[in-house]
Amino acid sequence: MNESVFQTKDDKQLVYIPDKCIGCGTCIMACPKESLVIGSVGAITRGLIDQDFLENNRDTCNVCGMCTKVCPTGALEMRLDGNPVKDETYLCGALKPTTVNDDCVHCGLCEQVCPQECITVKWRLANDGSTSVEGETIIDKESCVHCGWCEAVCPVNAITVEKPFAGEWKTDEDVCQTCRTCIDVCPCNAIFARKWGPGERVEKITQRPDACIYCGACAISCPVDAITVTKNAIVPEMSKKKPYEKKITGIPTPRPTQTSTLVTDEDACLGCGNCVIVCPVNASSDPYLASGHLNELDSKPLLEVLNGVITVYNHELCGNCGSCVMICPVNAISLTKKEVE
């Protein structure tokens, strides 16, 4: 598993493990020095740019470890003399592991619904003449994000899950452009777009409250700031958790830093305008643009086709979702890492 040493001080090390990171931004809320930077969560999750969710400013980080205390997945780790520290003063240490008891019938429902694919069910037909199933249900506790899907679908209540956070999730229907970045980013499959029938109106995106861990990854990734996630409490009986709750509860997940920038290839561009229409920042400026009225609107804040090729008007408005990159038929637009000051 890849890891990066963010900072070293005396016998302490702050280590980042990207494979465990879900891009939730809880750590940046806790950092007293504002040393941590998070960005491009949507594009990274979609595999459109090769970089990590988190960066660290070594000039300001003093290895206080507050970020590691509140990380729900153990992606940020404090090490003393090279050994990981994970006791009950750390959220991921206090969080009870997801367990399965002897009532399990090894039906495999939990394995099918797990959004992190961290459950393996091994089963066989009983060898005693009965119509029963024998086997083993194995949960990879290092990969589990405690979403609760397995517990919810278990027909015999054999699985127990403890959530890391309680909270509140809101979306602004007038702002949301249904770009589906939040759906792709959510580590819990807690956000989806409803199917609808003829003449039926449904909300643009819908939350599954029982699956949500209120991490804030969806809010961090939303390119138009249409989602608000507020943590209300740290759920586990974490030792000395009050100071950390003061840092991360009662306030919305902060906006990310722009850590990538758009690059265009004029020679490859066909001038089709698909990227201009699909861009959620563009679409939020005028609903008719999202409906395909490309040439009837003069003002586009972020992307526009000029003289037959794509042009970026204002890089600073980009939400780094990568929707334009995904729709381009000739790979004429891409994202590249931006140096963060």
N, C-alpha and C positions, 0 to 999 in steps of 0.2 A: 504494500500500500504506500503510495507516494505521500511525502510530508515535507513541510518547509519549516525551518527554524526562523520564526519571526524576530525573536530577540533573545539575547543572553545577558544575564547579569549575575556575577558571582557563580553560585552553584545552581541557579535557576534558569530554566529555558521555557520560552513560550513557543509551542509547536502547533502548526496548522496542518490538519489532515484533510485535504480537499475532497477526498472520496466520501467523507462523512458529512460534509457541509451541505445544507439544504438552502442556503441563501436567504435565511430569514432576517438577518440584521439585528437579532437580539443583542449580540455582542457589542455592536456599535452604540447601542443605547446605554450600555453599562460602562463603557470606557470613559474614565474621567479626563483623559488627555486628548480625546478625539483622534487617537492614533490609527484606528482601523477605518478602512475605506471599503465600501461594498458597491458594486455596480454591474451592469450588463447581465443581470441574472437571467433575463429572458433569452437573450442570444446565446449565452453559455449553455443553458439547459437544452436549448434546441440544437446544440452542436454546431453553431454558426461561427464561433470564434473560439480559439484555443487559449483560454486563460482561466484563472481561478476567480471565484466569487469575491474573495477577500484579499486585500493588500494591507500592509502594515508600515507605518512611518517609524523607522528605527530612531529618528532624531527625537521623537517625543515619548515613545513607549518606555516605561520604567519597570515593566514586568510585574505590575501589581497583581495581575491575575483575575481582575474582576470580570473580564470577558470570558475566561474559562469557567468561572463560577456559574454563569447563567446559560451557557451553551447547552441546548437540549439534546444534542447528539454526540457530544464529545469530540467535535471537529477541532476545537481549540483545547489544547492540553497543557497543563503545567507539569513540568518535570523537575525534580530535585535530584541532583547527582545522576541525571539520566533516567530516573525511574518515574513513571507517571504517577500523579497524585489524583486520586478519585475517591474521596471520602464523602460523608454526608453534608459537608459544607459546600459541595459542588452539586448542582442540579442533576447532572447525569449520574452522580454517585448516589444521590438520595432517591432518584426515580426507581421505583420497583420494576424489576424486569418482567416482561410479558411471560406468563406461565400457562401451561396446559396441564390439567390434572388427569387422574385415572379414569374419569368419566368419558373421556374422548373416545369417539367411535371411528376415528380416522376416515371420515367421509370425504375430506379434501376440500371442503368449501372455503376454509380459511386460506389454504394454499392458492386457490383460484382468485380470491378477491384481494390478496395482499398487494398494495401498490408498490412496495419495495421488493417484492419477490423474495422475502426472507423466511418463508415457511416451506418446509419440505415434509410431505406426508408419505411414509412408506407403509404399505398395507398388504395384507394377504388374506385369503379366505381361511377361516378357522379349520383346524385339522382334527376337530373332535366330533364332527358330524353335524354340528349346529350351523344355522344360517347367520353367523356372526363374522365380524372382521377383526383381525388382530393386526397390530402394527405399531408404528411410532410416528409421532408428530414432533418435528424438530424446528425450533425457532432460533434463527440467527439473531441473537440479542445485540450484536454490534451494529446490525443494519436496521433493526426495528426503530421506527419513529413514533411508536405509541399512538397510532391513529385510532385504533379500536375497531377496525373493520372485522378482524378475526373474531373478536368477542361478540360483535353484533350479529354475525351470521351463524355462529356456532349453535347447532340445534339442541345441544345438551348442556349449554352453559359451562363448558369445560375450560374456557380461556378467560384469564383475568388480565386487564390492561389498566395501567395508571397513566393519565394524561400529564404532560408537563405544565400546561397552562390552562387557565380558564380565561375567557375573553369575550369580545364582541366583534362581529364582522358586519360591515356595511358596504353597500355599493350604490353609486349615484347613477341611476339609469339614464339620466340626461347626458352624462359625460362618457359613459362606457361606449366603446366602439366595437365590442364583440370581436376583438382581435385574437382572443383565446390564449393570450400569453399567460394569464393567470392559471388557466386550465393545464397548460403544459408544465408550468413551474410547480404547482402544488404537489408536495411530496406525499400527500395523503389521499389523493383523488377525491378531495372534498369540494371541488368546484366543477360544475359541468354546465353545458348548454342544453336546455330542455328541448325535446322534440315537440312539434306542434302540428295540429291538424288544420284543415281549411277554415279560415276565418278566426282562428284562435290566436289570442295574444298571450305571450308568456314573457317573463323577465329575460333579459339578455343573458345573464349568467345566474346560476343558482348555487347556493351553498348547502352542503350536507353538514349540519351542525354536529351530528354525532361522530363524524369522521375528522372534523377540524381540530387541530391542536393550537390554533391561534398563534402560529409562529410568525406570520407577517410576510412570508415569501411572496405571496400574491400581490400585496400592496407594494413591496419593494420593486416588483417586476412590471407593474402596470405603467405603460408609457404615457397615460393621460391622467394619472392620479385619481382614478375613479373608485378605488377601493380603500377603505379605512379599516385597519385592524388594531384593536386596543386590547392589551392584556389586562385582566382584572386581578389576577392572582397567580402565584406559583403554587401548583397543586400539591406536589410531594412535601413531606415533612422535612424540608431542607433545613439543616442547622444554621441558625443566624441568618435567616432569609429576609428579614424585614428591611435591612439596608438595600438589598438587591431589588426587592419589590418596589421600593421608592424610586429606583432608577428606571425600571422597565414597565411599571403598571400605571394605568390612568392616562397615558399619553399615546397618541397614534404612532404606529411604526413610521420612522422618518423616511424621507425621500432619499434615494440612492445618489451616489456621485457618478458622473458620466465617465466611464472608464474605457469606452471604445468610441470610435468615430467612423462615419461612413466614407467609403472610397468608391469612386465611380470609374468605369472604363468606357470612355467616349467611343472608342473604336468598336467595342463589342455591342454597345447599346443600340436597340432597334427603334427606340422612341415610342414604344407601345403604350407607355403610361400606366401599366399595371401597378407599378410601385407607388405612383402618385395617388392612385385611387385607394390602394390597400393600406397606406400609411395611416395609423390611427391618429397621429398628431394632425396630419392634414385633414382627415375626415372630421375631427372634432371642431375644426374651424367652420365647416359648412356641411350639413347632412347630404346635400345634393351631390357633393363630390364623391362621397362613399357610395352613392347610387349610380355612379358612372358618368356623371356630367363633367367630364374632364375638360372639355374645351369651352364650356359655357361659364366657367368661373375664372376670373383673372387672378385672384389672390389665393396663393397656396403658401402656408408658412414655412414648410420644411422642404418638400420636393416638388420639382416642376420639370416638364419637358420643354426645353428651349432650343430652337434651331435643330430639332430632331434628335436631341440627346438629353439624358437626364442631368439635372443640375441640383445641387444641394444649396438651398437658400441660407439656412441657418443651422449649423451643426449643433449649436447649443440647445436646440429644441428637441433633438433626437432622444427618444426614450430607450434606445438600444434594445428594442424588442426583436428586431430582425425580420419583421413581416415583409419588408421590401426585398430583402435578400432571398427569402423563401419563394416569392412569387416570380422573380425575374427568370425568364426562359433562357437567357444566354449568359448568366453569371456576370452581368455588367455592374452590379453593385454588391459591395461586401462591407464587412466590419473589420477594423484593425484596432489593435490595442492602443489606447491613448495614455500618455504619461500623465499621471496625476500629480499635481503640485502638492 
